[in-house]
Amino acid sequence: MDALRLLTRGSGLKVAGAQEDNRRPKVPSAASTSPGDKNATISKKRKRTEYEQDSNVVSQMSTDEIRKLHSNIKIKITDLKALHQHHGTATRKAQKEASRLFPQPLLKFSTLGHDGVNHALLANLAEQGYREPSEVQIATIPLLLPKDGHEPNLLTVAPTGSGKTLAFMIPLIEKISKVHRGRDSDASERQVSAIILAPTKELVVQIVNEGRKLAMNTGVRISAFKKGMRLHDDIALAEDQDIDDSDDGELKSSTIVKADILISTPLSLVHSITPNGSAVPLPLPHITNLVLDEADVLLDPLFRDQTLSIWSSCANVNLRTSFWSATIGSNIEELAVSRIQSQEEALKLKRKQIPPLLRCIIGLKDTSLPNITHKLIYASTEAGKLTGVRQLLRPPVSGSTTPLLRAPFLIFTQTIPRAQSLYSELLYDIPASSTADTPRIAVLHSSLSSTQRSKIMQNFRLGKIWILITTDLLSRGIDFRGVNGVVNYDIPTTSASYVHRAGRTGRAGREGGICITFYTRDDVMYLRPIANVIAKSQKSQAKIANGSAEGDQTEVEDAIPSWLLDSLPHLTKEKKKDLKQRGVEVRRAVKESDDKKERRRKNRNVIGTKSGYEKKLEDRRRGMVEGSKRRKEKEQEAMSNDGEMDGGDGDDFAGFD
């Protein structure tokens, strides 16, 4: 049975290397004769039989089999409304167990064909090489494509690189294509019925590209929001309204979006639906699906107001909202649940119209991938970190403790100036290409134009760039399947940030990824959340490797020594909040309000190769120049005061009488 075979398989999407049973059959050419045609016909009949067998396998799974499947591949589906209801004397554990759900899983993409799913969509899946669904797709696609038509609101927590984009794109495309087949509407009359929000433009472009591959020949149009687009006929954009800093020159004139699925960042979309001079966005009554990719960031204070404005504009009674991320904290979950309940009350939905609210957790919540090797390296000072990075750029000699890190890899810094400074330091440490003008190392951050950012991303994917220095701009959702490692030059500000940074490697179950984090004396007080994430990940890895619950404690000790975990201090809520918003204090930008001691501390942590003696000489020269300026100012002030005293009251001498 396929279900039993699935229990022992590894996680991640598997790219087809051979012919698939759900791949589109090839049309025989005119050169092929009758024997070949006969064999092809027999082959097609055999495939249809396997198709039906797959469907029967899924329908025959009992609750005990599904429960065992969920236990083995770590799937937990919960009815949140039932979980938060009070059941009198029931214990919390019993309440959690009573709220668990065990719907029929999706074991093969081919079984979707018997549920009436668009065959062009299935052919596109086969063409892209998707053999079997990943864990998040096994659990969530049947929920979003229910046979009874009761689609829920869904909150999904799944590891980075597990296939979340595919999990929400397949149901969206199928739902919209079914509507088109039912009414056979003209393309010129299209209206946006689904909105996908993402925190960065790079992630928007990636989702659009993946969605268009799946939507070929299905009649579903997918578009990224660009400058000049609008969703209403009765709103015109001001000429000076800055929606997008894209300089590609497209869509200069204001146009109505003629697409089914619109993908955008929150700020761009808020501007497009808000009239000039108004603080209230226009309603979007045609939107039936709202998807929040990287939901914890979109509902964080940085994007929260913009996201909630768009959400409140979706006033359709059939609206379904889904949340997707690798890290969703309890505060974000509570906000999402309360917001859904308040919107249901605002729309005055009847009891039968209220959809269920489900939560799906894949693996352990808020933990890094177990197939990644994690390393914490103490560098003492900023100069030590720079030396450590330079050692990573060179192959380690025999007997060296330097971890092996092969290009391509990403380097994360706390701020844009630090990323630019590190790029200037490492620019000539990597040999340039002999056939191209593109350097092997590049820096990418939000201050660059969209064209520059797109070009750097393309060169990195093509292998022209080996090392990419960036900020947290690329820590969320971006899929670099060939990245061999991640270097945290500056420690992440939260445990969630560490999970997402580390998730840029080890995509789709790929083994061999490594995440290296440098820390100094100034970072020790902030290190405990990151160390806990690494310890959990290494314990999971040891359990998988040994096939037991105890795991190999020695592997955990190599990454996070027990004495280090015991000695690390705990952060207060105020310090956690300050760290999340502003980063490590000594690496922040120098401000006018900083005193002399604080300025000296921040200048000491500037990225550079100058020794302490050279910096001391520079400080002395700078002090001498400033002292000279002050002396000249005092002399000029004294001379002006002497002039005023000599001039008395300033009256001219009129002579004697």
Secondary structure as the mmCIF struct_conf table of DSSP 4:
data_model
#
loop_
_struct_conf.conf_type_id
_struct_conf.id
_struct_conf.beg_label_comp_id
_struct_conf.beg_label_asym_id
_struct_conf.beg_label_seq_id
_struct_conf.end_label_comp_id
_struct_conf.end_label_asym_id
_struct_conf.end_label_seq_id
HELX_RH_AL_P HELX_RH_AL_P1 ASP A 2 LEU A 7
TURN_TY1_P TURN_TY1_P1 THR A 8 THR A 8
BEND BEND1 ARG A 9 ARG A 9
HELX_LH_PP_P HELX_LH_PP_P1 GLY A 10 GLY A 10
BEND BEND2 SER A 11 GLY A 12
STRN STRN1 VAL A 15 VAL A 15
BEND BEND3 GLY A 17 ALA A 18
TURN_TY1_P TURN_TY1_P2 ASP A 21 ASN A 22
BEND BEND4 ARG A 23 ARG A 23
HELX_LH_PP_P HELX_LH_PP_P2 ARG A 24 SER A 29
TURN_TY1_P TURN_TY1_P3 ALA A 30 ALA A 31
HELX_RH_AL_P HELX_RH_AL_P2 SER A 34 SER A 59
TURN_TY1_P TURN_TY1_P4 GLN A 60 GLN A 60
HELX_RH_AL_P HELX_RH_AL_P3 THR A 63 ASN A 72
TURN_TY1_P TURN_TY1_P5 ILE A 73 LYS A 74
STRN STRN2 ILE A 75 ASP A 79
HELX_RH_AL_P HELX_RH_AL_P4 LEU A 80 LEU A 83
BEND BEND5 HIS A 84 GLN A 85
TURN_TY1_P TURN_TY1_P6 GLY A 88 THR A 89
HELX_RH_AL_P HELX_RH_AL_P5 ARG A 92 ALA A 98
TURN_TY1_P TURN_TY1_P7 SER A 99 SER A 99
STRN STRN3 ARG A 100 LEU A 101
HELX_LH_PP_P HELX_LH_PP_P3 PRO A 103 PRO A 105
HELX_RH_3T_P HELX_RH_3T_P1 PHE A 109 ASP A 115
TURN_TY1_P TURN_TY1_P8 GLY A 116 GLY A 116
HELX_RH_AL_P HELX_RH_AL_P6 HIS A 119 GLU A 127
TURN_TY1_P TURN_TY1_P9 GLN A 128 GLY A 129
STRN STRN4 TYR A 130 TYR A 130
BEND BEND6 GLU A 132 GLU A 132
HELX_RH_AL_P HELX_RH_AL_P7 GLU A 135 LEU A 144
BEND BEND7 LEU A 145 LEU A 145
TURN_TY1_P TURN_TY1_P10 LYS A 147 ASP A 148
BEND BEND8 GLY A 149 GLY A 149
HELX_LH_PP_P HELX_LH_PP_P4 GLU A 151 PRO A 152
STRN STRN5 ASN A 153 VAL A 157
TURN_TY1_P TURN_TY1_P11 THR A 160 GLY A 161
BEND BEND9 SER A 162 SER A 162
HELX_RH_AL_P HELX_RH_AL_P8 LYS A 164 ARG A 183
HELX_RH_3T_P HELX_RH_3T_P2 ALA A 187 GLU A 189
STRN STRN6 ALA A 194 LEU A 197
BEND BEND10 PRO A 199 THR A 200
HELX_RH_AL_P HELX_RH_AL_P9 LYS A 201 ALA A 215
TURN_TY1_P TURN_TY1_P12 MET A 216 GLY A 219
STRN STRN7 ILE A 222 ALA A 224
TURN_TY1_P TURN_TY1_P13 LYS A 227 GLY A 228
STRN STRN8 MET A 229 ARG A 230
BEND BEND11 LEU A 231 LEU A 231
TURN_TY1_P TURN_TY1_P14 ASP A 233 ASP A 234
TURN_TY1_P TURN_TY1_P15 GLU A 239 ASP A 240
BEND BEND12 ASP A 248 ASP A 248
BEND BEND13 SER A 253 SER A 253
STRN STRN9 THR A 255 ILE A 256
BEND BEND14 ASP A 260 ASP A 260
STRN STRN10 ILE A 261 SER A 264
HELX_RH_AL_P HELX_RH_AL_P10 PRO A 266 ILE A 273
BEND BEND15 THR A 274 THR A 274
TURN_TY1_P TURN_TY1_P16 ASN A 276 GLY A 277
BEND BEND16 ALA A 279 VAL A 280
HELX_LH_PP_P HELX_LH_PP_P5 PRO A 281 PRO A 283
TURN_TY1_P TURN_TY1_P17 PRO A 285 HIS A 286
STRN STRN11 ASN A 289 ASP A 293
TURN_TY1_P TURN_TY1_P18 GLU A 294 GLU A 294
HELX_RH_AL_P HELX_RH_AL_P11 ALA A 295 LEU A 298
TURN_TY1_P TURN_TY1_P19 LEU A 299 LEU A 299
BEND BEND17 ASP A 300 ASP A 300
TURN_TY1_P TURN_TY1_P20 PRO A 301 PHE A 303
HELX_RH_AL_P HELX_RH_AL_P12 ARG A 304 SER A 313
TURN_TY1_P TURN_TY1_P21 VAL A 317 ASN A 318
STRN STRN12 ARG A 320 SER A 325
BEND BEND18 ALA A 326 ALA A 326
HELX_RH_AL_P HELX_RH_AL_P13 SER A 330 ALA A 346
TURN_TY1_P TURN_TY1_P22 LEU A 347 LYS A 348
HELX_RH_3T_P HELX_RH_3T_P3 ARG A 351 GLN A 353
HELX_LH_PP_P HELX_LH_PP_P6 ILE A 354 PRO A 356
STRN STRN13 LEU A 357 ILE A 362
BEND BEND19 GLY A 363 LEU A 364
TURN_TY1_P TURN_TY1_P23 LYS A 365 ASP A 366
TURN_TY1_P TURN_TY1_P24 PRO A 370 ASN A 371
STRN STRN14 ILE A 372 SER A 380
BEND BEND20 THR A 381 THR A 381
HELX_RH_AL_P HELX_RH_AL_P14 GLU A 382 LEU A 392
TURN_TY1_P TURN_TY1_P25 LEU A 393 LEU A 393
BEND BEND21 ARG A 394 ARG A 394
HELX_LH_PP_P HELX_LH_PP_P7 PRO A 395 VAL A 397
TURN_TY1_P TURN_TY1_P26 SER A 398 GLY A 399
BEND BEND22 THR A 402 THR A 402
HELX_LH_PP_P HELX_LH_PP_P8 PRO A 403 LEU A 404
HELX_LH_PP_P HELX_LH_PP_P9 ARG A 406 ARG A 406
BEND BEND23 ALA A 407 PRO A 408
STRN STRN15 PHE A 409 PHE A 412
BEND BEND24 GLN A 414 THR A 415
HELX_RH_AL_P HELX_RH_AL_P15 ILE A 416 LEU A 426
TURN_TY1_P TURN_TY1_P27 LEU A 427 ASP A 429
BEND BEND25 ILE A 430 ILE A 430
HELX_LH_PP_P HELX_LH_PP_P10 PRO A 431 SER A 433
BEND BEND26 SER A 434 THR A 435
BEND BEND27 ASP A 437 THR A 438
BEND BEND28 ARG A 440 ARG A 440
STRN STRN16 ILE A 441 LEU A 444
TURN_TY1_P TURN_TY1_P28 SER A 446 SER A 447
BEND BEND29 LEU A 448 LEU A 448
HELX_RH_AL_P HELX_RH_AL_P16 SER A 450 LEU A 462
TURN_TY1_P TURN_TY1_P29 GLY A 463 GLY A 463
BEND BEND30 LYS A 464 LYS A 464
BEND BEND31 TRP A 466 TRP A 466
STRN STRN17 ILE A 467 THR A 470
HELX_RH_3T_P HELX_RH_3T_P4 ASP A 472 LEU A 474
BEND BEND32 SER A 475 GLY A 477
TURN_TY1_P TURN_TY1_P30 ARG A 481 GLY A 482
STRN STRN18 GLY A 485 ASN A 488
BEND BEND33 TYR A 489 ASP A 490
BEND BEND34 THR A 493 THR A 494
HELX_RH_AL_P HELX_RH_AL_P17 SER A 495 ALA A 502
TURN_TY1_P TURN_TY1_P31 GLY A 503 ARG A 504
BEND BEND35 THR A 505 GLY A 506
HELX_RH_3T_P HELX_RH_3T_P5 ARG A 507 GLY A 509
BEND BEND36 GLU A 511 GLU A 511
STRN STRN19 GLY A 513 THR A 520
HELX_RH_3T_P HELX_RH_3T_P6 ARG A 521 TYR A 526
HELX_RH_AL_P HELX_RH_AL_P18 ARG A 528 ASN A 546
TURN_TY1_P TURN_TY1_P32 GLY A 547 GLY A 547
BEND BEND37 SER A 548 GLU A 550
HELX_RH_AL_P HELX_RH_AL_P19 GLN A 553 ALA A 559
BEND BEND38 ILE A 560 ILE A 560
HELX_RH_AL_P HELX_RH_AL_P20 SER A 562 SER A 567
BEND BEND39 LEU A 568 LEU A 568
HELX_LH_PP_P HELX_LH_PP_P11 PRO A 569 THR A 572
HELX_RH_AL_P HELX_RH_AL_P21 LYS A 573 ARG A 582
HELX_RH_3T_P HELX_RH_3T_P7 GLU A 585 ARG A 587
BEND BEND40 ARG A 588 ARG A 588
HELX_LH_PP_P HELX_LH_PP_P12 ALA A 589 VAL A 590
TURN_TY1_P TURN_TY1_P33 GLU A 592 SER A 593
HELX_RH_AL_P HELX_RH_AL_P22 LYS A 596 ARG A 604
TURN_TY1_P TURN_TY1_P34 ASN A 605 ASN A 605
BEND BEND41 VAL A 606 VAL A 606
HELX_RH_AL_P HELX_RH_AL_P23 GLY A 612 GLY A 647
TURN_TY1_P TURN_TY1_P35 GLY A 648 ASP A 649
HELX_LH_PP_P HELX_LH_PP_P13 ASP A 651 PHE A 653
#
